[in-house]
């Protein structure tokens, strides 16, 4: 008996609809760069959900939260003069590589069925909302764990 992997996207035909939209690897990368790991994780999770992998969608959100926590921690332990842009760019590049590996085949199939890429405006707007959320989370962490010294 050959059991299918529940995490794999279904191979069945998907209903052709111009209303169905996906997020490209570049959109996920830009989201991670603008809005941080949670924004990139949100869009990657949405693609997993749309492509029929709800378990992967949940895991993606959990990993995004862990990456955000690690990025906040790294921001506090890096020396003051260290660049904060380089780690952000690395995280965004990792999200792009992940999205390319995870979604390229599914996107190609969906494009043939009439799916279209979602709006860049939506990606930027939602990413900026995640940025505000992340800044608020940083402020909360500073209030709970004030910096020591001086």
N, C-alpha and C positions, 0 to 999 in steps of 0.2 A: 504494500500500500504506500503510495507516494503522497504524503501530506504537504499541502502548500504552506509556505511560511506566512504567518498572519501579518508580518511587517511589510511584505512585498506589496507593491501597488497592483491592483487587479489588472488582468490582461484583457478583460472584456471590453467591448466597445463602449465608449462614453457618449452620451447623448450630445449631438452636435448643437451648440448654442453659442451665439456671439456674446451672450451675457456671461459666460464663464471666462474668468480672467485668472491669470497666474502671475507670479512675480519672477522676473528673470534673475539670474545670478548677479548681474550688475546692479539691479535694484536692491537686492539683499545686501550687497557690499556697501552701497551708498547709504542704505538705512543703518547699517552697523557703524559706519563712519560718522554720520550725522547724529544719530540717536543712541548710539552705544550698543552693547551686546544684546540688550533686551529688544531693541528695535529689529536688529538683524534676526534674532531668534523668533520674534513674532512673525515676520514675513516668511521665514523658512518653515515655521510651524504651520502657517496658513497653507503653504504649498503642499506640505505633507498631508494635511487634512483634505484639501481639494483633490489630491491625487490618490486618496483612499487609504492612507496609512495613519489612522488616529493615534496608534501607539507611538509611532515615531514623532508625531506632532507634540505629544505630551513630553516625551524625552527631550525634544529640542528646546522646549520652554524651560525645563529643569536645568539643562546644560547652560542655557543663556543666563539664567539667574546665578548659577555658580561662576560663570565667566565674569559677570558683572561684579559679584562679590570679590573675586580675585583681582579685578581691575581696580576696584576701590582700595583694597588692601595694598596693592602695588603702588598706587598713587601716594599712599602715606609712608611707605618704607623707602621709596626712591629718594635719592638726594635731591635737595631743593633745585639744583641747577639742571637736573636730568630732564630731558624732553618728555612731555606727556603725549605728544603727537605721534611719536614713533610706535609706542605700544598700541595706540588706537588704530594706526594704519595696519599694523600686523594683524590685529584682531579682525579688522574689516577684510583683509586679504584672505585670512583663513575662512571667514564666512563665505567669500566668493568661491574659493576652491571647493568647499563643502557643497555649496549649492550647485556648482557645475557638475560635480560627481553625482549628487543625489537626484537632480532634476532634469538634466539635459535630455535623457531618453524620453521621460514622461512629457516634457515640454514639446519635443518634436512630434510625438504622437498626438498630443492635444492640438497643436497647430494645424495638423492635417485634418482635424475634426472641427475646425473653426474657432478654437479658443484664441484669445488675444491677450497680449501683455496688459496688465493693469496700468493705470495712469501714474506717471512720474510725480504729478502733483500730489496724489494720495500718498505715495511713498515718502515724499519730503514732508508733508504735513504731519503724518503719523509719526515719522522719525523725530520731528521737532517736539511733538508732544512727549515722546519717550525721553528726549533730552531734558525737558522740564521735570519730568518724573525722576530722572536720575540725579539731577542737581538737587532736587528736594530730598532725595534719599541721602545724598552726601551731606547736606545740612543737618539732617536728622542724626547721622552717624557722628558728626562733629559735636552736636549738642549732647549726645549720650556719652561719647568718649572724647572729651576735649583734649587738644594736644598738650603734651607735657613739656615743661621747660620754661626758660626765660623767667 
